[in-house]
Amino acid sequence: MLMQSIGKIFRETASTIFGAATLQTCYWIFSKAPIQKGIKMTQRLDYSSIAPDGMKSFGDVHNYVAHSSLRYGLVHLVYLRVSQINGCAYCVDMHHHELLKAGFSNEKLILLPHWHEAKEMFTEQEQAALMWCETVTKVSETHIPDSEYEAAKKHFSEKELVDLTLAVALINAYNRIAISFRAIPESMKQSKK
């Protein structure tokens, strides 16, 4: 609670003094993911070259989701939100940039961790997808209540809901791999050049 209050004050102050660019950094820092002290961003190993067949299997699921009837932007919004929840810097960086390229506003992405408070920035379907991805990601806490399942069903067909759940499961798995082996975000690699 204290960190969220400090985060809110910091975001407001940074926005006033430095503008939206700093606010983007603030959204990374205070996205409600637990703060891990003492983590050094040094890649532990290159999992893609060590287990290419396993990563190709993940790629096949990614390709399946990409060719589903779910909108590209909606899928990446879910990927970004799940990555924020899990605290995966690599995936937050990637999906943030993907959404900017897809035409999403920086303001919308900044407010993503607080979408419950900024609902007017998100369509009803996006809100349903965000609610679903949060409850599925936090399954050990939520146990996915019937009320949230029924709410999701109002905005997605059965097939779409299965595809959305596959997308949530996939990004949760990617997050765990990237965090475990300390995948370096592309933005950090570019800033060192």
C-alpha positions in Angstrom: 0.0 0.0 0.0 2.8 2.4 0.9 4.6 1.6 -2.4 1.5 2.3 -4.4 1.0 5.6 -2.6 4.6 6.5 -3.2 4.3 5.4 -6.8 1.2 7.5 -7.4 3.0 10.6 -5.9 6.1 9.9 -8.0 4.0 9.4 -11.2 2.1 12.7 -10.7 5.3 14.6 -9.8 7.3 13.1 -12.7 4.4 13.8 -15.2 4.3 17.5 -14.1 8.0 18.0 -14.2 9.2 15.8 -17.0 6.1 15.0 -19.1 4.9 11.7 -20.6 8.3 10.2 -21.4 9.1 9.9 -17.8 5.6 8.8 -17.0 6.2 5.8 -19.4 9.2 4.9 -17.2 7.1 5.3 -14.1 4.5 2.9 -15.4 7.2 0.2 -15.8 8.4 0.8 -12.3 5.0 1.0 -10.5 2.9 -1.5 -12.5 1.8 -3.3 -9.3 4.4 -6.1 -9.8 6.4 -6.9 -6.6 9.7 -5.0 -6.4 12.6 -7.4 -6.4 15.7 -6.0 -4.7 19.1 -7.0 -5.7 18.3 -8.4 -9.1 21.0 -7.7 -11.7 19.8 -7.8 -15.3 22.5 -10.2 -16.6 21.2 -13.0 -18.8 21.8 -16.3 -17.2 21.6 -18.4 -20.3 20.3 -18.4 -23.9 17.3 -20.7 -23.6 16.3 -20.4 -27.2 19.6 -21.9 -28.4 19.7 -24.5 -25.6 16.2 -25.8 -26.1 15.2 -24.8 -29.7 12.5 -27.5 -30.1 10.8 -26.5 -26.8 10.8 -22.8 -27.8 9.5 -23.7 -31.3 6.6 -25.4 -29.6 5.8 -22.2 -27.8 6.2 -20.4 -31.1 3.6 -22.8 -32.6 1.1 -21.8 -29.9 2.0 -18.1 -30.5 1.3 -18.6 -34.2 -2.0 -20.3 -33.5 -3.1 -17.4 -31.3 -1.9 -14.8 -33.8 -4.1 -16.5 -36.5 -7.2 -16.8 -34.3 -10.1 -14.4 -34.6 -8.9 -12.3 -31.6 -7.7 -8.9 -32.6 -3.9 -8.3 -32.7 -4.1 -5.3 -30.4 -6.3 -7.1 -27.9 -3.9 -10.1 -27.7 -0.9 -7.8 -27.2 -2.8 -5.7 -24.6 -3.4 -9.0 -22.7 0.3 -10.0 -23.2 1.4 -6.7 -21.8 -1.0 -6.7 -18.8 0.0 -10.3 -17.8 3.7 -9.4 -18.2 3.2 -6.4 -15.9 1.5 -8.5 -13.3 4.3 -11.0 -13.4 7.0 -8.4 -13.4 8.7 -9.5 -16.7 10.7 -6.6 -18.0 11.6 -8.4 -21.2 8.0 -9.0 -22.2 6.7 -5.6 -20.9 9.3 -3.9 -23.2 8.4 -6.1 -26.2 4.6 -5.8 -26.0 4.7 -2.1 -25.1 6.6 -1.5 -28.4 4.3 -3.8 -30.3 1.2 -1.9 -29.1 2.8 1.5 -29.9 3.5 0.2 -33.5 -0.1 -1.0 -33.7 -1.4 2.5 -33.0 -2.2 2.4 -29.3 -1.6 5.6 -27.5 1.1 5.9 -24.9 -1.5 7.4 -22.5 -3.6 4.2 -22.8 -0.6 2.0 -22.2 0.5 4.1 -19.2 -3.0 3.6 -17.7 -3.1 -0.2 -18.4 -2.0 -1.3 -14.9 -4.9 0.9 -13.6 -7.5 0.0 -16.2 -10.1 -0.5 -13.5 -9.9 3.2 -12.7 -9.6 4.3 -16.3 -12.3 2.2 -18.0 -13.3 4.9 -20.4 -9.9 4.4 -22.1 -10.7 0.7 -22.9 -13.5 -0.9 -24.9 -15.9 -3.2 -23.1 -14.3 -6.2 -24.9 -10.8 -5.0 -23.8 -12.1 -4.6 -20.2 -13.5 -8.2 -20.3 -10.2 -9.5 -21.7 -8.2 -7.7 -19.0 -10.4 -8.9 -16.3 -10.1 -12.5 -17.6 -6.3 -12.3 -18.1 -5.9 -11.1 -14.5 -8.1 -13.7 -12.9 -6.5 -16.5 -15.0 -2.9 -15.2 -14.2 -3.7 -15.1 -10.5 -5.5 -18.5 -10.5 -4.0 -19.6 -7.2 -5.7 -16.6 -5.6 -8.9 -16.2 -7.6 -9.8 -19.8 -8.5 -11.6 -18.1 -11.4 -15.0 -17.4 -10.0 -18.2 -18.1 -12.0 -19.0 -14.4 -12.1 -15.8 -13.6 -14.0 -16.3 -16.5 -16.4 -19.9 -15.3 -17.1 -18.7 -11.7 -17.6 -16.1 -12.9 -20.1 -18.6 -15.0 -22.0 -20.7 -11.9 -22.7 -17.9 -10.5 -24.9 -16.3 -13.6 -26.4 -17.6 -16.7 -28.1 -16.6 -20.1 -26.6 -13.8 -20.5 -29.2 -12.6 -16.9 -28.6 -12.5 -17.5 -24.8 -10.5 -20.7 -25.3 -8.1 -18.8 -27.6 -7.8 -15.9 -25.1 -7.1 -18.4 -22.3 -4.4 -20.0 -24.5 -2.9 -16.6 -25.0 -2.9 -15.9 -21.3 -1.3 -19.3 -20.5 1.3 -18.8 -23.2 2.4 -15.3 -22.0 2.5 -16.6 -18.4 4.8 -19.4 -19.6 7.0 -17.0 -21.6 7.2 -14.6 -18.6 8.4 -17.4 -16.3 11.1 -18.4 -18.8 12.3 -14.8 -19.4 12.3 -14.0 -15.7 14.0 -17.3 -14.7 16.9 -16.8 -17.2 17.0 -12.9 -17.0 16.2 -12.2 -20.6 17.5 -8.7 -21.3 14.8 -6.2 -22.7 15.6 -5.0 -26.1 15.4 -1.4 -24.9 18.2 -2.0 -22.4 20.3 -3.6 -25.1 19.7 -0.6 -27.4 20.6 1.9 -24.6 24.0 0.3 -24.1 25.0 0.9 -27.7 
